[in-house]
Amino acid sequence: MSIITEGRWTPDVVTALCQQLYALARREEEAAASLAARTPYWAPSPPSVEAHRTAARLLRADADRLEFESRPWGVPI
């Protein structure tokens, strides 16, 4: 049973939430890229770069999981 068929959220709510999660992930990737660009190539990347990349990866994973759980059983991704 999916979160939509259980009556928790409507498809519009799930779509809007996923869009926000993907937007937040993009912002985290942009922050990581900005920090990495300011670091000289011979210097190690600051730990915050990896932190932003990890945050983006986790946000995308949450959005993917939410999308998957909102699909009716048997519907391919």
N, C-alpha and C positions, 0 to 999 in steps of 0.2 A: 504494500500500500504506500502511496506517495503522500507527501505533506499536503498536496493540493486536494487529493481525494479524501484525506482525513479531515478536511475543512479548516486546516490551520491558516493557510494563506491562499489568496487568489493568484492566478498566473501573473496578473499585472504587478502584484506586490513582489513576487519572486523575481520577475524580470527587472524591476526597478532596483531591488536590492543587489542583484548580480551586477547590474551596470555600475552601481556605486562601488562595489567591491573591486571591480576591474579598474575603475577610475582611480581609486586609492592605490591600487597596485602600480598603475602607470606613474603616479606621482612619486611613489617610493623608488621606482626604477630611475626616474628623472633625477631625483635627489642623489641617488648613488652615482649616476653618470656625472653629475655636476661636481660632486666631491672628488671622484676619480680624475676628472679632467684637470682639476687644480693641483693634483699631485704630480711632481716630476716623475718621469718614467723610471728613474733609478731608485726612487724611494718606495718603500712598501706602502701598500694601500692602507688608509686609516681603517680601523675596525668598524667605523660607522658605515663605510661603503658596504661591507658584508652584512651589517645589520639591516640596512635599507633593502638590500637584495633579498635577504631572508624574509623580511616583512612582506615584500612584494610577492614572493613565492607562496607564502602562507595565505595571503589575501586571495590570490588566484586559486589556490587549492580549496579554500572555503567556498568561493563562487562556483567552482566546478562541482563540488560536492552538493551544494544547494541545487544547482541545475539538475544534477543526476537524480537527486532524491525527489525532485518535483515532477519527474517524468512518470507516466503510468508504466506499470510493469510490462516488459516485453518491447518497449519502444527503444530502438537503438539510439545511441548518442550521435 
